[in-house]
Amino acid sequence: MTDMETNVEELLRCSEELKSEGNDHYRARRWEDALATYRSALGRLPKLKSIPQARSPEKDSDEDESLLQRDSSGQSSNEESRKQDEVTPLTEEEAQVAKARSVLNANIGACYVKLGEHKEAVNACTEALRDDPNYIKVLQRRAASNEQLNTWSSLSSAQEDYNTLLGLVPESSNESREVQRTLQLLKPRLEAAQKRETTEMIDKLKGVGNSILGNFGLSTDNFQFVPNGQGGYSMNFSR
């Protein structure tokens, strides 16, 4: 066993002990203490490394055609870039660390939910999903916290997470039916948030516009904003 492997094992052991302590705090409803302990456990682990993403089938298809074009040495001009972009599988130690990181970030998110800090909960869940994109409990938690934030952007993100969940849970399961029901309830809220924030934005723009147009004897009342049927507005001028 190498020194590096021994070091990773020691870091994981230390982190696990702190996580267990954090779990005790959480069960005792000491949310702040649990949060601090989980964060300390997370700090013991190596940081997440950037891992190249797998190529899409469309891109691979384009590159297959480009491989037919060889340079003067007979080598593909894209061969080096292909090697650099290939996905490198995680080693056993990296996989263990990634799992530990994901669980700790998930626990941190759970603490923030208990503390009512849903924006921080969303951030913690996002970190957990970087290590484990299919972490069902975390997707549910992030979606629920985004619902609590109740903005157009956050509700859109919640909708995306619920749609992702539909592809992860069995189609005939109670979880799937619950997600579908939640999506149905979410749709009018999303539309209402979009309308509300669009109206607020237009009102702010009108306020700025009136301060400028007043110098020319005009106001934004001379400009009519008409929905164009594509989610935007067209503007007409009238005296």
PyMOL commands that set and color helices and strands:
alter all, ss='L'
color gray80, all
select helices_A, chain A and resi 3-27+31-43+57-66+79-85+92-114+118-131+136-149+152-166+174-216+220-222
alter helices_A, ss='H'
color red, helices_A
select strands_A, chain A and resi 223-227+233-237
alter strands_A, ss='S'
color yellow, strands_A
deselect
rebuild
show_as cartoon
